[in-house]
Amino acid sequence: MEYKRDTNWIYATDEAGKVIAEITFPNIKDGIVSINHTFVDASLRGQGIASELVQEAYDTIKANGKKAVLVCPYAVKWFAAHPEKNDIVID
């Protein structure tokens, strides 16, 4: 899947331009974002796309030298399963 990037938003669209997968991580303070939403269209679920989105967000947040607060339940679960990635996570 090819992901598009915008400020604090990674997403994919179908041929009609409809968002079919996304993760959002808006700034909440200087240097801190909130991973607050992950969405994968029902037709794509079970293919590991949500995990890819969180990985992409992690890479982007880390590359920008930021930290993240986890609000999205999927992101909380993902980071619990990948403790080596918790270097960007703050409570």
N, C-alpha and C positions, 0 to 999 in steps of 0.2 A: 504494500500500500504506500502511496506517495503522500507524505504529509506536507501541509502548507504551514507557514509560520507568520504570525502577526505578534505584536507586542503582547506578551503573557498569554498567548493562545496558540495551540498547535491543533490542527484539524485536518480532516479529509472530506472531500465532497464527491458526490456522484456526478455522472455526466450532465445532469440538469443543474448542478450547482448547489444541491441540497447538502447540508452538513450531515455526514453519516457517522462521524467519529470526532471527538474533541476532548481536550483537556484545557482547563483555564487555571491560571495562577496569577491573579492580580496583585499588584503591590499593595501592601498594607502599612508599611513604614519604610523608611530609608533602608535599603538592603534586605528587606524581608518581604516575601510573597506568601500568599495563601493558596495552597493547592486545594481548590474548593469545588471542583466539578470535573467529573469524567463521564463521558457519554459514548456509547457504541450502539448503533442501530441494531435492532433485534435480528436483522438478516445477517449480521456479521458476528454475532456473539459466539463465544466458544472457540475463537480463532487466535486468541492471544493479543488482540488489538489493544485492549485496555492496558495490558502490561507494557506493550510497546509505547503507548502514549505516556505512561508514567515514566518510563525509562528516558524517553525524549525530553520530557519536562525536567527530569533530574539532570540530564546532561546540560540543558540550557541554563538552568538555575546555577549549577556548579560553575559553568564556564563564565557566567556573569558575576561570580563571586558573591552570590546572594545565599540567604538561608530561607527555609520554608516552614510554615506552620501547616499542619495537615488537618484539613476540615473534611474533605471528601472521604467517605467510608472506604471506598475502594483503595484510595491512596494510602490510608492508614494500614489496611491489610497488606498491600504490596510492600510497603516499607518494613513492616513486621517480618515479612518473608525474605527480605533482602537487607539484613542488618548492616552489611558492608556499605550500604548507600546512605546510612543514617547520618553521615557527616554534614549534610545540609539541613537536617531536621532540628527544629527547636520547639519547645513546648509553649 
